[in-house]
Amino acid sequence: MRDPEGNPPENPPEKLAMPDAEVLYYRDFFAKPQSDAFYEDLLRNADWKQERIKLYGKAVDLPRLTAWHGEEGNTYHYSGITVDPAPWTPTLLAIKREIEAVSETTFNSVLLNLYRGERDSVSWHSDDEPELGVNPVIGSVSFGETRAFEFRHKHNKQLRLRLDLTSGSYLLMKGPTQHHWLHQVPKASGVRRPRINLTFRVIQPAAR
């Protein structure tokens, strides 16, 4: 993360070798003590909900808990779910300020996912809902358990990439990424504790 003087992070980002995409990975953006403190606060204080989706005509629980926070009026629609934002918390605002310093973006909302154990996951998708704009900027922060994050090109199925997102890491996806790539967090065996992922987004004014 940046120091108080506004200097770049000690560990510069890795630009992932992905055609038709612009993805930067900050492996140790937040130091461990800060990551642990953020994790504990979010686990206790985020507005966690068990959403349900329709699968083959049957309502089933989403395989993770979620929370939607942000500016008033930033309603979000995804996977057949409509959510209205809970207010920003001090912890979410602190994380937002840190990542905005390197993202060249002002985020106005965040979707949180709580992966409680090895059975929790998110299937292949793109963050390309209309309210996110033409080239969505997604700032993804992870705390807690390390989990695999996989990319797959939409048109060339042989193009794949897998990352292990560690606690305190920051993954920035922008440009044409969501047009050409899918991503997922698969189920995983041997998970020891939950993982919290925050995907900061920009809801466009026309969509409010």
Backbone hydrogen bonds, N-H to C=O, Kabsch-Sander energy under -0.5 kcal/mol:
donor,donor_aa,acceptor,acceptor_aa,energy
3,D,7,N,-0.6
6,G,3,D,-2.4
14,E,25,Y,-2.7
15,K,13,P,-0.5
16,L,14,E,-0.7
16,L,23,V,-2.2
18,M,16,L,-2.0
21,A,18,M,-0.8
22,E,174,K,-0.8
24,L,172,L,-2.5
25,Y,14,E,-2.5
26,Y,24,L,-0.5
26,Y,170,Y,-3.5
27,R,25,Y,-0.8
29,F,26,Y,-0.8
29,F,168,G,-0.7
30,F,168,G,-2.3
35,S,31,A,-2.7
36,D,32,K,-2.8
37,A,33,P,-1.8
38,F,34,Q,-2.6
39,Y,35,S,-2.5
40,E,36,D,-2.2
41,D,37,A,-2.1
42,L,38,F,-2.8
43,L,39,Y,-2.4
44,R,40,E,-1.5
45,N,41,D,-2.8
46,A,42,L,-1.9
48,W,46,A,-2.0
49,K,66,T,-2.4
51,E,49,K,-0.9
53,I,60,V,-2.6
55,L,53,I,-0.5
55,L,58,K,-3.2
58,K,55,L,-1.5
60,V,53,I,-3.1
62,L,51,E,-2.9
64,R,62,L,-2.1
65,L,114,L,-2.0
66,T,49,K,-2.3
67,A,112,L,-1.8
69,H,110,V,-2.3
70,G,86,A,-2.2
71,E,108,N,-2.3
74,N,71,E,-1.9
75,T,73,G,-2.1
76,Y,83,V,-2.5
78,Y,81,I,-2.5
81,I,78,Y,-2.9
83,V,76,Y,-2.6
86,A,68,W,-2.8
93,L,89,T,-2.4
94,A,90,P,-2.1
95,I,91,T,-2.3
96,K,92,L,-2.5
97,R,93,L,-2.4
98,E,94,A,-1.7
99,I,95,I,-2.2
100,E,96,K,-2.3
101,A,97,R,-1.1
102,V,99,I,-1.3
103,S,99,I,-0.9
104,E,100,E,-1.1
107,F,105,T,-0.7
108,N,201,R,-1.9
109,S,201,R,-1.3
110,V,69,H,-2.7
111,L,199,T,-2.2
112,L,67,A,-3.3
112,L,110,V,-0.5
113,N,197,N,-2.7
114,L,65,L,-3.1
115,Y,113,N,-0.6
115,Y,195,R,-2.9
116,R,114,L,-0.9
120,D,117,G,-1.2
121,S,63,P,-1.7
122,V,185,V,-2.4
125,H,183,H,-1.4
128,D,126,S,-1.6
132,L,129,E,-2.2
133,G,130,P,-1.8
138,I,136,P,-0.6
138,I,173,M,-3.0
139,G,137,V,-0.5
139,G,200,F,-2.1
140,S,138,I,-0.7
140,S,171,L,-3.2
141,V,139,G,-0.6
141,V,198,L,-2.9
142,S,169,S,-1.8
143,F,196,I,-2.7
145,E,194,P,-2.3
147,R,165,L,-1.3
149,F,163,L,-3.1
150,E,184,Q,-2.5
151,F,161,L,-3.4
152,R,182,L,-2.1
153,H,159,L,-2.4
154,K,180,H,-3.1
157,K,155,H,-0.6
159,L,156,N,-2.3
160,R,158,Q,-0.9
161,L,151,F,-1.8
163,L,149,F,-2.9
165,L,147,R,-2.3
165,L,163,L,-0.8
166,T,164,D,-0.8
168,G,142,S,-3.5
169,S,166,T,-1.9
170,Y,26,Y,-2.6
171,L,140,S,-3.1
172,L,24,L,-3.0
172,L,170,Y,-0.5
173,M,138,I,-2.8
173,M,171,L,-0.6
174,K,22,E,-2.3
177,T,174,K,-1.5
179,H,176,P,-1.4
180,H,176,P,-1.2
180,H,177,T,-0.8
181,W,177,T,-2.0
182,L,152,R,-2.9
183,H,125,H,-2.5
184,Q,150,E,-1.8
185,V,122,V,-2.1
188,A,118,E,-1.9
195,R,115,Y,-2.1
196,I,143,F,-2.9
197,N,113,N,-2.5
198,L,141,V,-2.9
199,T,111,L,-2.8
200,F,139,G,-3.3
200,F,198,L,-0.7
201,R,109,S,-2.8
203,I,201,R,-0.5
204,Q,131,E,-3.0
204,Q,202,V,-0.5
207,A,204,Q,-1.7
208,R,205,P,-1.4
